[in-house]
């Protein structure tokens, strides 16, 4: 009980320091990146469609890629059947995804930087700008 004043002062200082980043961030927003779909392959397509719907790909692409990795590496299955139209695609990051989305810096990296995530795709796969 004799140190209650010091404890209360310490708690107030701790709470003040802890909430400081939140206070300075109030009212500020970080705009989402504008994705560039301007690649030769995409420009050749009549209908600008991915293997699944845009909303599905935005929210589930990492889950889909993870499932592809397990299916290809562990099960030997290399064919993906799209849920939206039943078309078959090769399960390949380099030959399917990066064939259309060859602008890795403007497409993949823009969102990953914004979301502050570092996918481990590039520990095995070569990014399109590195291919000579």
Order of alpha helices (4+ residues) and beta strands (2+ residues): alpha-alpha-alpha-beta-beta-alpha
